[in-house]
Amino acid sequence: MNYRPEGCYFRTAANQRYISSIETLTEAMEKGIILEARVELCDNAHNLIIDIPCCKGVIPREEGAVGISEGRVRDIALISRVNKTVCFKVTSIGIGSDGKPEAMLSRSAAQEECFKQYIYKLSCGDVIEARVTHIERFGCFVDIGCGISSMIPIDAISVSRISDPSDRFAVGQYIRAVVKGREQERVFLTHKELLGSWEQNAAEFEVGETVSGIVRSVEEYGIFVELAPNLAGLAEPKENVIAGQNVSVYIKAIIPDKMKIKLVIVDVCEDNGHLSDIRYFSDADHIDSWRYSTEKSGKFIGTVFE
């Protein structure tokens, strides 16, 4: 198994086969295979009841996540899994108190394997898959494999400043991220390095074009308008314009040596109501460094992964 965010494996033919009968579930237990299924209930003791076609599945509270039994992880991590897919290993199969087949499962065992075989082997600069699980004002929490959580701080999401991570991401969205560091079980992530340099983004636009943008901040001297997640320009002051509005802007000048784009706001537009697809400028599995600034600017703005 490759250790992907929870939910990626659930609908695969292999997973569906293993959870379809007692015989195949037993096979998965003997082979130590990580499976996935939906949580249908968290009982009053915070045990997770799992929807398995061939029998009742139970993840005891202490097996619900790495850190639960030691108190490092709060029980909300279990409660919040109801009606969502979780990964697990089968630890035993027997007969429950109702006389029907019952499988005892362990999510923490799956996570421990993920740590050992994947997380602990990550290096700075590795590019990994992640799934957005929830959003706070200060950052975006993501599942980086088997329900193991990490966070991307708001200032590491993009070069263009946003007021809230929901300006860029949505819960359930699959994204890519770069490992910036690791400290035992904690993995530190960044995202902006995958969204291109100033030059790469500016190459998508030409002087004289009128394009769409998003107002990110309004200052006395001008209005900053985002043209792309890693590119913003400065528009001339205009009345009745506020942060967050969609606008159409005329590109007056592109100046690489100063990394500036001069704009004129043509009109304020209606909100289109959806997030734009994220464009990644690299499909590499690892990057050693990233330079945002142009050579002509005479300065270095970027990241070196060590």
C-alpha positions as CSV (number, residue, x, y, z in Angstrom):
1,M,0.0,0.0,0.0
2,N,1.1,3.6,-0.6
3,Y,0.3,5.7,2.4
4,R,-2.2,8.2,1.0
5,P,-4.8,10.3,2.8
6,E,-7.8,8.5,4.1
7,G,-10.5,7.9,1.5
8,C,-8.1,7.3,-1.4
9,Y,-8.2,3.5,-1.1
10,F,-11.8,2.9,-0.1
11,R,-13.3,2.5,-3.6
12,T,-10.5,0.4,-5.1
13,A,-11.3,-3.1,-6.2
14,A,-8.8,-4.6,-3.8
15,N,-10.3,-2.8,-0.7
16,Q,-13.8,-3.7,-1.7
17,R,-12.9,-7.4,-2.1
18,Y,-11.2,-7.6,1.3
19,I,-14.1,-6.1,3.2
20,S,-16.7,-8.2,1.3
21,S,-16.5,-11.5,3.2
22,I,-15.2,-13.0,6.4
23,E,-12.8,-15.1,4.4
24,T,-11.2,-12.1,2.6
25,L,-11.2,-10.0,5.8
26,T,-9.3,-12.9,7.5
27,E,-6.9,-12.9,4.6
28,A,-6.3,-9.1,5.0
29,M,-5.7,-9.7,8.8
30,E,-3.2,-12.4,8.2
31,K,-1.3,-10.3,5.6
32,G,-1.4,-7.2,7.7
33,I,-3.1,-5.2,4.9
34,I,-4.4,-1.7,5.7
35,L,-8.1,-1.4,4.7
36,E,-10.7,1.4,4.6
37,A,-14.4,1.8,5.4
38,R,-16.9,4.3,6.6
39,V,-17.5,5.2,10.3
40,E,-21.2,4.9,11.0
41,L,-21.2,5.6,14.7
42,C,-19.1,6.9,17.6
43,D,-20.6,5.4,20.7
44,N,-20.7,7.0,24.2
45,A,-17.4,5.3,25.1
46,H,-15.9,6.8,21.9
47,N,-15.5,3.5,20.2
48,L,-15.9,3.8,16.4
49,I,-18.4,1.4,14.7
50,I,-17.3,0.7,11.2
51,D,-19.6,-0.1,8.3
52,I,-18.2,-3.3,6.9
53,P,-20.4,-5.3,4.5
54,C,-19.6,-8.8,5.9
55,C,-19.7,-8.0,9.7
56,K,-19.8,-5.4,12.4
57,G,-16.4,-3.6,12.7
58,V,-15.2,-1.9,15.9
59,I,-12.3,0.3,16.5
60,P,-11.9,0.6,20.3
61,R,-11.3,4.2,21.5
62,E,-7.6,3.5,22.4
63,E,-7.0,2.2,18.9
64,G,-8.7,5.1,17.2
65,A,-5.6,7.2,16.6
66,V,-1.9,7.4,17.5
67,G,-1.7,9.5,20.7
68,I,-5.3,8.9,22.0
69,S,-4.3,6.5,24.8
70,E,-1.5,8.8,25.9
71,G,-3.8,11.9,25.9
72,R,-1.7,13.7,23.1
73,V,-4.7,13.6,20.8
74,R,-8.2,14.7,22.0
75,D,-11.3,12.6,21.5
76,I,-12.7,15.1,19.0
77,A,-10.4,13.4,16.6
78,L,-12.6,10.3,16.9
79,I,-16.0,12.0,17.1
80,S,-15.2,14.0,13.9
81,R,-14.7,10.8,11.9
82,V,-18.4,9.8,11.9
83,N,-19.7,9.4,8.3
84,K,-16.1,9.6,7.0
85,T,-13.7,7.0,5.7
86,V,-11.0,5.7,8.0
87,C,-8.1,3.3,7.5
88,F,-7.5,0.3,9.8
89,K,-5.9,-3.0,10.3
90,V,-7.9,-6.1,11.3
91,T,-6.7,-7.4,14.7
92,S,-9.2,-10.2,15.4
93,I,-12.4,-11.7,14.1
94,G,-14.9,-13.3,16.4
95,I,-18.5,-13.4,17.5
96,G,-20.1,-10.4,19.1
97,S,-22.6,-10.2,22.0
98,D,-25.4,-10.4,19.5
99,G,-24.2,-13.7,18.1
100,K,-23.1,-12.2,14.8
101,P,-19.6,-11.9,13.4
102,E,-17.6,-9.0,14.7
103,A,-14.2,-7.7,13.7
104,M,-11.9,-5.8,16.0
105,L,-9.9,-3.1,14.1
106,S,-7.1,-0.7,14.8
107,R,-6.6,2.6,13.1
108,S,-3.6,3.4,15.3
109,A,-1.8,0.3,14.0
110,A,-2.3,1.6,10.4
111,Q,-1.0,5.0,11.4
112,E,2.0,3.5,13.2
113,E,2.9,1.6,10.0
114,C,2.5,4.8,8.0
115,F,4.9,6.6,10.3
116,K,7.5,3.8,10.1
117,Q,7.3,3.2,6.4
118,Y,6.5,6.7,5.1
119,I,6.5,9.7,7.4
120,Y,9.8,9.0,9.1
121,K,11.5,8.6,5.7
122,L,10.4,12.0,4.4
123,S,13.1,14.6,3.8
124,C,13.0,18.4,3.5
125,G,12.0,19.3,-0.1
126,D,9.9,16.1,-0.7
127,V,6.7,16.9,-2.5
128,I,3.7,14.9,-1.1
129,E,0.0,14.5,-1.6
130,A,-2.3,15.9,1.0
131,R,-6.1,16.3,1.6
132,V,-7.6,19.3,3.2
133,T,-9.4,18.2,6.4
134,H,-10.3,21.5,8.1
135,I,-9.5,25.2,7.9
136,E,-8.7,27.7,10.6
137,R,-7.9,31.4,10.2
138,F,-4.2,30.7,10.8
139,G,-3.7,27.8,8.5
140,C,-5.0,24.7,6.7
141,F,-5.0,21.3,8.3
142,V,-4.3,18.4,5.9
143,D,-4.2,14.6,6.0
144,I,-0.8,13.5,4.7
145,G,-1.4,9.7,5.0
146,C,-3.6,7.3,7.0
147,G,-5.3,10.2,8.8
148,I,-2.1,11.7,10.1
149,S,-2.4,15.4,10.3
150,S,-0.2,18.3,9.4
151,M,-0.7,22.0,8.9
152,I,0.2,24.6,6.2
153,P,0.4,28.1,7.9
154,I,-1.5,30.8,6.1
155,D,1.7,32.6,5.0
156,A,3.0,29.5,3.4
157,I,0.0,28.9,1.2
158,S,0.8,31.4,-1.5
159,V,2.9,34.5,-2.1
160,S,-0.2,36.6,-2.7
161,R,-1.6,37.3,0.8
162,I,-5.0,36.0,1.7
163,S,-7.2,36.8,4.7
164,D,-8.3,33.2,5.2
165,P,-7.1,29.8,3.9
166,S,-10.6,29.2,2.5
167,D,-9.7,31.9,-0.1
168,R,-7.5,29.2,-1.6
169,F,-8.6,25.8,-0.4
170,A,-11.8,23.8,0.4
171,V,-12.3,20.9,2.8
172,G,-11.9,17.6,1.0
173,Q,-9.7,19.1,-1.7
174,Y,-6.5,17.2,-2.7
175,I,-3.4,19.3,-3.0
176,R,0.3,19.0,-3.1
177,A,2.7,20.3,-0.5
178,V,6.4,20.4,0.3
179,V,8.0,19.1,3.4
180,K,9.8,22.0,5.1
181,G,10.9,20.1,8.2
182,R,10.1,17.2,10.5
183,E,10.4,16.8,14.2
184,Q,9.6,13.2,15.4
185,E,5.9,12.7,14.5
186,R,5.3,16.3,13.4
187,V,5.7,17.3,9.7
188,F,5.9,20.9,8.7
189,L,4.6,21.8,5.3
190,T,4.7,24.7,2.8
191,H,2.8,25.2,-0.4
192,K,3.7,28.4,-2.2
193,E,6.9,26.9,-3.7
194,L,4.8,24.8,-6.1
195,L,2.9,27.8,-7.5
196,G,5.7,29.2,-9.7
197,S,8.1,32.1,-9.6
198,W,7.3,35.7,-10.3
199,E,8.7,35.3,-13.8
200,Q,6.8,32.1,-14.5
201,N,3.5,33.7,-13.4
202,A,4.1,37.0,-15.1
203,A,4.8,35.2,-18.4
204,E,1.1,34.3,-18.5
205,F,0.2,38.0,-19.0
206,E,0.9,40.7,-21.5
207,V,0.8,44.5,-21.4
208,G,-2.4,45.8,-22.9
209,E,-4.5,42.8,-21.8
210,T,-7.6,43.2,-19.5
211,V,-7.8,40.2,-17.1
212,S,-9.6,39.1,-14.0
213,G,-8.2,39.5,-10.5
214,I,-9.1,39.5,-6.8
215,V,-8.6,42.5,-4.6
216,R,-6.4,41.5,-1.7
217,S,-5.8,44.8,0.1
218,V,-6.6,48.5,-0.3
219,E,-4.0,51.0,0.6
220,E,-3.8,54.8,0.4
221,Y,-1.3,54.6,-2.5
222,G,-3.1,51.9,-4.4
223,I,-4.9,48.6,-4.5
224,F,-3.2,45.2,-4.6
225,V,-4.9,42.8,-7.0
226,E,-4.1,39.1,-7.2
227,L,-3.7,37.9,-10.8
228,A,-2.5,34.4,-9.7
229,P,-1.8,32.8,-6.3
230,N,1.8,33.8,-6.6
231,L,1.4,37.1,-8.4
232,A,-0.1,40.4,-7.5
233,G,0.0,43.8,-9.1
234,L,-0.7,47.3,-7.9
235,A,-3.7,49.2,-9.3
236,E,-4.3,52.9,-9.1
237,P,-6.6,54.0,-6.3
238,K,-10.3,53.7,-7.0
239,E,-13.3,54.5,-4.9
240,N,-15.8,51.9,-3.6
241,V,-13.3,49.0,-4.0
242,I,-12.8,46.6,-1.0
243,A,-10.7,43.5,-0.3
244,G,-12.2,40.3,-1.6
245,Q,-13.9,41.8,-4.6
246,N,-13.5,40.3,-8.1
247,V,-12.3,42.9,-10.6
248,S,-11.3,43.2,-14.2
249,V,-8.0,45.0,-14.6
250,Y,-6.0,46.5,-17.5
251,I,-2.3,45.6,-17.5
252,K,-0.5,48.9,-17.8
253,A,3.1,47.7,-17.4
254,I,5.2,44.6,-16.4
255,I,8.6,45.4,-14.9
256,P,10.7,42.3,-14.2
257,D,13.7,44.0,-12.6
258,K,11.4,45.5,-9.9
259,M,9.0,42.5,-9.9
260,K,6.1,44.9,-10.4
261,I,2.9,44.9,-12.4
262,K,1.0,48.2,-12.8
263,L,-2.7,47.8,-13.2
264,V,-5.9,49.9,-13.7
265,I,-9.1,48.6,-12.3
266,V,-11.7,48.6,-15.1
267,D,-14.7,47.3,-13.3
268,V,-15.9,45.5,-10.1
269,C,-17.4,42.1,-11.1
270,E,-19.8,39.6,-9.4
271,D,-18.3,36.8,-7.3
272,N,-18.1,33.7,-9.4
273,G,-18.8,31.6,-6.3
274,H,-16.1,29.0,-6.7
275,L,-12.4,28.5,-6.1
276,S,-10.1,28.3,-9.1
277,D,-8.2,25.1,-9.8
278,I,-4.7,25.2,-8.4
279,R,-2.0,25.3,-11.0
280,Y,1.3,23.6,-10.0
281,F,4.3,24.6,-12.0
282,S,6.3,21.5,-11.0
283,D,5.4,17.8,-10.9
284,A,8.7,16.8,-9.3
285,D,8.7,14.5,-6.2
286,H,11.4,16.6,-4.6
287,I,12.8,20.1,-4.9
288,D,16.1,21.3,-3.3
289,S,15.4,25.0,-3.6
290,W,12.9,27.5,-5.1
291,R,13.6,31.0,-6.3
292,Y,10.7,33.4,-6.5
293,S,12.6,36.6,-7.4
294,T,13.9,37.4,-10.8
295,E,17.6,37.5,-11.7
296,K,17.2,41.1,-12.7
297,S,15.9,42.1,-9.3
298,G,19.3,41.6,-7.8
299,K,17.9,40.0,-4.7
300,F,17.0,36.5,-3.6
301,I,13.4,35.7,-2.4
302,G,12.8,32.0,-2.1
303,T,13.3,28.8,-0.1
304,V,16.3,26.5,0.3
305,F,15.3,23.1,1.7
306,E,17.9,21.6,4.0
